[in-house]
Amino acid sequence: MVLIDLYREIEFFLILFLIFQTGWKLLTEPNFGNQNLAVITYISVWFTNKILYFTFDNREMLYYFFHAFAPLGLILSLWLKDKIKIVWIVLIWVLGSLLLWYLSNYFAYFIVYCIAFSVLMREAIKSAKSRSKVLQHSYLPIVIAIDLFFAFSAVVLNLKGLNWANSQFIGYLKYLIMPFSLLTLIIIYVKFRRYTAD
């Protein structure tokens, strides 16, 4: 329990630092938001999820928040960032995610997660093929995709009929998710300033 509490504190402060760093960059660099939209989306969902858990006691209602907002946000930010204005992307994302959250349908989550994995892998391949400075960031979409995969595994284990609270699987999964989530945040922190597109 002490280890989990320590992890949660470290994770929260890392996310908080990334939020402040993001805010500063958005104020000082005009193109930062458009160039880093997927990462900003992911960090924003993570931060909001933490704040909601600290604020409200209804864990059942909040459980699917991350699953509704994170994968759809990544899909839209990677697909649409060069096609429409960011304000429209945010509007579509919020409305679509709220609908997905309200429905909380396993099949819908499955489809959205699969699309998110595909989009992230496509982004990683596109970056890896680049001869520019984007090449050095081709691993970041892969790291985020793996982090999403662990999150999706939690949804799978929460299917009706599985004794979620007493499941041994969730215990094992928790100790896989925790270090990898922390690693994801550290990688984003280390590379965030240079994670820009051509």
Secondary structure, DSSP 8 states (H G I E B T S, - for coil): -HHHHHHHHHHHHHHHHHHHHHHHHHHH-TTHHHHTHHHHHHHHHHHHHHHHHHH---HHHHTTHHHHHHHHHHHHHHHHTTTS-HHHHHHHHHHHHHHHHHH--HHHHHHHHHHHHHHHHHHHHHHHH-SSGGGGGTHHHHHHHHHHHHHHHHHHHTSTTS-TTT-HHHHHHHHHHHHHHHHHHHHHHHHGGG----
